[in-house]
Amino acid sequence: MNVSSNDSKKKLMFYWLPVMVYCALIFFQSSYPVTEALPPFPFADKLLHIVGYAVLGFLFYRAYQTTGFRN
């Protein structure tokens, strides 16, 4: 195993694996039925969506910076 292959596996595990795991968590959580309880404040669900997808955006941006497609 050469150094570039080892470095590639580290990049995959450290940068891209969190993106894939977070996407899987979003997928599995979205498959549960919606609760009928009222949110604690108006538009709480919208705020949670913004925060959740902002985290996904950050993880993807961080992983994308490790690729050669910067320009």
C-alpha positions as CSV (number, residue, x, y, z in Angstrom):
1,M,0.0,0.0,0.0
2,N,1.5,3.3,-1.0
3,V,1.4,6.6,0.8
4,S,-1.2,8.2,-1.6
5,S,-3.6,5.3,-1.1
6,N,-3.3,5.6,2.6
7,D,-3.8,9.3,2.5
8,S,-6.9,8.8,0.3
9,K,-8.4,6.4,2.8
10,K,-7.8,8.9,5.6
11,K,-9.5,11.6,3.7
12,L,-12.5,9.4,3.0
13,M,-12.8,8.3,6.6
14,F,-12.2,11.8,8.2
15,Y,-14.0,14.0,5.7
16,W,-16.5,12.0,3.6
17,L,-17.7,9.4,6.1
18,P,-19.3,12.1,8.4
19,V,-21.2,13.4,5.4
20,M,-22.5,9.9,4.5
21,V,-23.5,9.1,8.1
22,Y,-25.3,12.4,8.6
23,C,-27.2,11.9,5.3
24,A,-28.2,8.4,6.5
25,L,-29.3,9.9,9.9
26,I,-31.5,12.4,8.0
27,F,-33.0,9.7,5.9
28,F,-33.8,7.4,8.7
29,Q,-35.2,10.1,10.9
30,S,-37.4,11.3,8.1
31,S,-38.9,7.9,7.8
32,Y,-40.5,8.1,11.2
33,P,-44.1,9.4,11.4
34,V,-44.7,13.0,12.5
35,T,-45.8,13.6,16.0
36,E,-49.0,15.5,16.6
37,A,-47.6,17.5,19.5
38,L,-47.4,21.2,19.0
39,P,-43.9,22.7,18.7
40,P,-42.6,24.7,21.7
41,F,-42.7,28.0,19.7
42,P,-44.0,29.0,16.3
43,F,-41.9,27.9,13.3
44,A,-39.7,25.6,15.5
45,D,-39.8,22.9,12.8
46,K,-38.4,25.4,10.3
47,L,-35.6,26.4,12.6
48,L,-34.7,22.7,13.2
49,H,-34.6,22.1,9.4
50,I,-32.3,25.2,8.9
51,V,-29.9,24.0,11.6
52,G,-29.9,20.4,10.4
53,Y,-29.2,21.2,6.8
54,A,-26.7,23.9,7.8
55,V,-24.7,21.2,9.6
56,L,-25.0,19.0,6.4
57,G,-23.8,21.9,4.3
58,F,-20.8,22.5,6.6
59,L,-19.9,18.9,6.5
60,F,-20.1,18.7,2.7
61,Y,-18.2,22.0,2.3
62,R,-15.4,20.7,4.6
63,A,-15.2,17.4,2.6
64,Y,-15.4,19.1,-0.8
65,Q,-12.3,21.2,0.1
66,T,-10.3,18.0,0.1
67,T,-11.0,17.3,-3.6
68,G,-9.2,18.7,-6.6
69,F,-12.2,20.6,-7.9
70,R,-11.4,23.9,-6.2
71,N,-11.3,26.1,-9.3
